[in-house]
Amino acid sequence: TGQQGDFCNNVCPFSIAVLLSLSRIQRYEEQVFDLLKALIIKSFKDLQLLQGSKFLQNLVLQRPCVSTMILEVVKNSVHSWDYVTQSLVELGLFLMDLYGPKKVLGGILSETASGLSRMPNQYACKLGANILLETFKIHEAIRQEILEQVLSRVVTRASSPISHFLALQSCSSKVTETFDYLSFLPLQTVQGLLKAVQPLLKVSMSMRDSLILVLRKAMFASQLDARKSAVAGFLLLLKNFKVLGSLSSSQCSQSIGVSQVHVDVHSRYNSVANETFCLEIMDSLRRCLSQQADVRLMLYEGFYDVLRRNSQLANSIMQTLLSQLKQFYEPKPDVLPPLKLEACILTQGGQISLQEPLDYLLCCIQHCLAWYKSKVMPLQQEEEEEDEGFYQDLDDMLESITNRMIKSELEDFELDKSADFSQSSSVGIKNNICAFLVMGVCEVLIEYNFSISNFRDSTQSHEESLSVLRSSNEFMRYAVSVALQKVQQLKETGHVNGPDGQNPEKIFQNLCDITRYFPFLDVTDKEGEELEVSVSQRAAFQIRQFQRSLLNLLSSPEEDFHSREALLLVTVLSDLSRLLETSSPQFVQMLSWTSKICKENSRDDASFCKGLMNLLFSLHVLYKSPVTLLRDLSQDIHGHLGDIDQDVEVEKTNHFAMVNLRTAAPTVCLLALSQAEKVLEEVDWLITKLKGQVSQEVIPGEGSSQGTLPNHPNEKAIIMQLGTLLTFFHELVQTALPSGSCVDILLKDLCKMYTILTALVRYYLQVCQSSGGIPKILEKLVKLSGSHLTPLCYSFISYVQARVLRETKPIPNLIFAIEQYEKFLIHLSKRSKAVPGETYQWENVPTLTLPSQVNLMQHMKLSTSRDFKIKGNILDMVLRGEEEAENREGTALSPRGQNKEPAKKKRKEEMKCLS
């Protein structure tokens, strides 16, 4: 079933079903699953490769994914393929066990990334989950077994990530039994489990009652995580058991995901009883306000979501928050500071710790208050206004705290310059806690006043205050770093902290709003508030603002250039560029702009150069092949670093001003080599695909041996890629690279280059069995490798050995790869003859005059020495390239037949033909 070559071409739903049937036989089970595993991973790797390369997308038609075929088998199993059901369950569990998230240092590997950032392993794990989910839906008889297997993994693997199993929970008594283990499971597992089973609470009163009993017990458990799990459970119930009269999700402007399905209990339970149930939970949660800071913090972070989902609980929530704030609020308006920080710190048995996270309490209050005033109060009747006294109280308290915090000095908090902040003394620990509370409170108050003031850059009355912010470099750095932090957090975890942190639309809008207040951006309200535009258009608008700000930084003199700020802007641009459609004019503009920046601006900062060049490469590969870009970069690197032969003067090019003496190596060189390696991987993938197609074709009769070789577009594309990439390596092997990573990686990539050249020659050995000929473009590539790369590789090896004076492992590997290439060229020469057809020549390279019998080795010079050591007494002679050294016994790999000096490097004479 396609174990050789490109076996994906042989796969269909029926063949997969046959394999799954064979897996029921014990002796074949392991082999079948290994084959399916290899098939699935290869399919996802191919998909990832295609998604990341416009070059491949233009050449290869995307076939149906193997995952689609497997899910088709699941669908068909409901009819007559039911004999594969058990094997499907085992395959799903096998994939999830094998490719699920792994625990890593510092935390758990996130699997919320999407698009190109998702790895094939993550796709395979997701496929396993889909297999189990779809099988569960259509086969009632197998549901109990699937649940038992999944729940068993949830409970027994508490120390490992099991989030990929939690989405598979459904109705069963097994779920209720799992509740008994909540107090012993990690908080993240408990939260995932409760979200997964939340739709079941709608139809099972007994399950809800069981959960409440477990949560009440956990509330008084000795373990901190158990109490936090109880808070998480109660908050989840409050979010989803809506009290009659609460705002709908559309009124709340809240998008609800699959894992956040609302439980509409009104059709099943009495609304009065439901309200009583929620108020009882609120009473239980108030007890959390006397527990540790971590428990209180979790409650504060959850109240805002509860209020949005269950607005009829607003009075209860806001009164609870008001009562809590009064414990730490100084009511006298002339007393400084306005908050009692001493009451927020607990001293017990010589241990000092935070008791009340006051900044989180204020943050919760201001968010809840802002939401309530904007969403609920406008809808209320006049007679209800008399019940809103505590909302006015909260507003007044926040305003008073703001005014008095402005007047307060650090001395008012006993945090002057003479204060002890060491972690070794109780006073120092206490002062540190107080300092963090003061900073947190100030940030919350800034956000509160920022939101109620409805700032806009174009508002004339705000010009005076905004001018202060615009002139502050510290504020600019802070604003950019916050925006970048949120983008990075969203990228890594799929959400951000704070209100609406799991609502992608709100997150994007908030990030856009942040950019509107950057002092270095000139944005008008009208353009920024366009409605009904695509994400790509919205991203393009923000990109233009960051492009403008980066240009402003680059226009400053070198000594005033802020590289850190520039790198932050490049990072934000990189993230925003991923939102652009690759076929859109905005994407082309982004690529052109980035290329222009790299060509016209020169900066010595390596980090900034790396970030900008990475952005250029990431955009370029999605538009077209980067081989010409690599060739231009290699010429710039060669020109700046000089030649390995000090007597040769290299003509400098200036394709990219960003490449200079300080950035050429290792920064740009390593980036270029990394990109060249990706190109080689793509070419290798294409060659493997072609080999698979050749092996599947019917071997023609003897009469076809006189025919001509089909002009396969993929063959031409492969050879063109290798030819241009060869000119890239032609430059680098002549460059005086510094010892270290650049040299080592170049040698490894050269080895890969020759390995892939060998693979291409072996492919044509297969083709020659039926056609008897090779295309002229291949002969051109062979000539180019023999004249412009192989001799220079030997010279570069001598240069490296002379400088490093130690054994370099990649060198023998490179020599072996060259020899293998030459070996198979000899075989191909014996089997092939010239085939007339279309010719192609690299720029200004003379066209070959081809004989009827092809001798591919006429431009190759075979090596005879396999001694890689250099004798000390001839070291200087090797460095000067003296001809007398080539015949000495034991010298380093001098090519056979070098009776004349090999072609040297002066681009102004010979290499102009490759420019």
C-alpha positions, 0 to 999 in steps of 0.5 A, a space after each residue: 500500500 505505497 510504502 515506497 516512493 510517494 505512498 500518499 498517492 496510493 491511499 484512499 478511504 477504502 485502502 485505509 479501511 482495509 488496513 484498519 481491518 488488518 489491525 484486528 489481527 494481532 500479528 499485523 496490529 503494530 505494523 498497521 498502526 506504524 504505517 498509518 502513523 507514518 502516513 498521517 505525519 507525512 501528510 501533515 508535513 507535506 501540508 505544512 511544507 506546501 502552506 509555507 512555500 509559494 514555489 511549491 504551491 505553484 507546482 503541486 496540486 494539493 491532494 485530499 488530506 489523509 485526515 479527510 480520508 480517515 474521517 470518511 472511513 468513520 462516516 462510512 462505518 455507520 453503514 457497511 464498514 462497521 468492522 473497522 469501528 474498534 480499530 478507529 477507536 484504537 487509532 484515535 487513542 493511539 494518536 492522542 497518546 502519541 502526539 498530545 501536548 508534552 510537559 516542558 520546563 517552565 510549564 505546559 506546551 501550548 497547543 492553541 497556535 493556528 495556521 503555519 505555527 501548528 506542528 504536524 504532531 498537533 494536527 495528528 493529535 487533533 485528528 485523533 480527537 476528531 476520530 473519537 468524537 465522530 465515532 462517538 456520535 454515530 456508534 452508540 455501542 462504543 460510547 461507553 468504552 470511549 468515555 472510560 478510556 478518556 476519563 481514565 486518562 484524565 484521572 490517571 495522568 493528572 501530572 501531564 497535559 490532558 487538555 486534548 482529552 477534555 473536549 471529548 466528554 459527554 453524558 455518562 455516569 462515569 463523568 459523575 464519578 470523575 467529579 470525586 477526583 476534582 480536589 486532587 486534580 490540577 486546577 487547569 485540568 479541573 477548569 478544562 473538565 468542567 467546561 467540557 461537561 457544562 452542556 450536560 448540566 442542562 439535561 442532568 439535574 443529578 449531575 449538577 447536584 453531584 458537582 455542587 456537593 463536591 465543590 462545597 466540600 472542596 471549598 473547605 479543603 486544606 489544599 489551596 488548589 482544591 479551594 481554587 477548583 471550587 471557585 472555578 466550578 462555582 463561577 462556571 455555574 454562575 456564568 451558565 445558569 442564567 437568571 431570567 431577565 439577564 441580557 442575551 449574548 448579543 446584547 453583551 457583545 460577547 461571542 460564545 465559542 463551542 466550549 462556552 455554550 450557554 445552558 438555557 435552564 428556563 425550559 427545564 427548571 423553574 426560574 425562581 429556583 434557578 435564581 435562588 440557586 445562583 444566590 446560594 452560590 454567591 453566598 458560598 463565594 463570599 466566604 472566599 473573601 476571607 481566604 488566601 490571596 490566590 483564591 480572592 484573586 481568582 474570584 475577582 478575575 471571574 466576576 466580570 465574566 459572570 456579570 456579562 453572562 448573568 446580568 441579573 446578578 449585578 446587584 449581588 456582585 457589585 454589593 459584594 465588591 463594594 463591601 470588600 473595598 470599604 475594608 481598605 478604603 479611607 473614607 475621609 477625603 483629606 486623608 492620604 493615602 486613600 487606601 489602607 495597605 497595611 490591612 492588605 498584608 498578613 503577618 503570621 508566625 514571622 511570615 509576611 504575605 499578601 492577604 488582599 490583592 487590592 489592585 485586582 479588586 479595584 480592576 474588577 470593580 472598574 471593569 464591572 462598573 464600566 460594563 454595567 453603566 454601558 450595557 445595563 443602565 440604559 435599558 433600565 426603567 426610571 423606577 429602578 434608578 433608586 436601587 443604584 445607589 451603590 453604583 454611585 458610591 463606587 464611582 465616587 470612591 474611584 474618583 476620590 482614590 484617583 485624586 488622592 493618589 495623585 497627591 500622595 507621595 511615596 513617603 505616605 506609603 513609607 516607601 521613600 528612598 531610604 526604605 529597605 527592599 531586601 528580601 532577607 528581612 521582614 521589613 524588606 518583604 513587606 515594603 516589596 509587597 506594598 510597592 507592587 500594590 501601589 504600582 498595580 493600583 496606579 495602573 488600574 486608576 490610569 485605565 479607569 480614567 482613560 476609559 471614562 474620558 473617552 480619549 481621542 487623538 483628534 479631540 482639541 480639548 485633549 491636545 494639551 494633556 496628550 502632548 505631554 504623553 507624545 513627548 515622553 519616550 518612556 510612555 512610548 516604550 511602555 505603550 509599545 511593550 504592552 501592545 507587544 506583550 499582548 500580541 505575544 500572549 495571544 500568539 502563544 496561548 490563544 487569549 490574553 488576561 483581563 476582560 474580553 481576553 478570550 474574545 478575538 474580535 475584542 482583543 483585536 479591537 483593543 490592540 487597534 485602540 492602543 495603537 491610536 494613542 501611540 505618540 509617534 502615530 498620526 491616525 485620524 478617527 475616520 480612517 480608524 473606525 471603518 466598519 464592515 472591513 475584512 481582517 486583512 484590511 484592518 491589519 493593513 491599516 494598522 501595518 501602515 501606521 507601524 511602517 510610518 513609525 519605523 520609518 521615523 526611527 530609521 530617519 534619525 541619525 545612527 547615534 540617535 537610533 533606538 534599536 530596541 524600539 525598532 525591533 519591537 515595531 518589526 516584531 509587531 509588523 511580523 505578527 500583523 503581516 500574518 493576517 494579510 491574504 497572500 494574494 492581496 495587494 496589501 501583502 504585495 505592498 508589505 513585501 515591497 516596503 520591507 524589501 525597500 527598507 532592507 535595500 536602502 537602510 544600513 544599521 549596525 545593530 545585529 538584532 534589528 537586522 535579524 528581525 528585519 531580514 526574518 520578516 523579509 524572508 517570511 514574506 518572500 517565501 509566500 510570494 515566490 522562491 527566495 533563491 534570487 534573493 539568496 544569491 544577491 545576499 551572498 554577493 553582498 556578504 562576499 563583498 564585505 568580508 572579502 575573499 579566502 584568497 587575500 590576493 583577490 580583490 572582490 568587486 563589492 555589490 550593494 543589493 541590500 544596505 542592511 548587509 554591512 561589515 558588522 551584520 554580514 557574518 554571522 547574522 545575515 550569513 546564518 539567516 541566508 544559510 537557514 533559508 537555503 536549507 529550507 529551499 533544499 528541503 523543498 527540492 528534496 521533497 519534489 524529487 522524492 515526489 517525482 521518484 514516486 510518480 516514476 515508480 508508479 508509471 507503466 514501463 513502456 515497450 522497447 520501442 519507446 526507448 528512442 522517444 524523447 523525455 517529457 518536458 516535466 515542469 517540476 523537473 525544470 523547476 527543480 533544476 532552476 532552483 538548484 542552479 540559482 542556489 549553486 550560485 549562492 554557494 559559489 559566492 559563500 565558499 569563496 568568502 573569508 567567513 569567520 570561524 565558527 557557526 557560519 563555516 560549520 553550517 555552510 559545510 553541512 549545507 554544501 553536503 546537503 546540496 551535493 546529496 540532493 544533486 545526487 538524488 536528482 541524478 539517481 532520479 534521471 537514472 530511473 527515467 533513462 530506463 524508459 527514455 534513454 536521454 536527459 534534458 539539456 538543462 540538466 547538463 547545464 546544471 552539471 557543468 555549473 557544479 563542476 566548474 563553479 562549485 566543486 573546485 571551490 569547495 576543495 579550496 574552501 576546505 583547505 582554507 578552513 583546515 588551515 585556519 581551524 587547525 582541528 578536525 572538522 566533522 562536516 568536511 569528510 561528510 562533504 567529500 563523501 557527498 561529492 564523491 557519491 555525486 560523481 559516482 552516479 554522474 558516471 553511471 548516468 553518462 553511460 546510460 544516457 544520450 543527449 535529448 533535443 528540446 528546450 534549452 535554458 541558460 543562466 544569465 550570460 553563461 555560454 550555451 553548451 555544444 552537446 555531443 550525441 553521447 553525453 559525457 557528464 564528467 567532462 567538467 568534473 575533476 575527481 579527487 584522489 586524496 582522502 587524507 584530511 590532515 594538513 602538515 604544518 611545514 606546508 601551512 603557509 604554502 596552502 594559504 598562499 595557494 602555491 602550485 607546488 603544494 598540490 603534489 605533496 603527499 598528505 595534503 588536503 584533498 587537492 583535485 586530480 589533474 590540477 596542472 593549472 590554477 583553477 578558476 578564481 573569484 574575481 566577479 568583475 571578470 568571470 562572475 559577471 555572468 552569474 550576476 
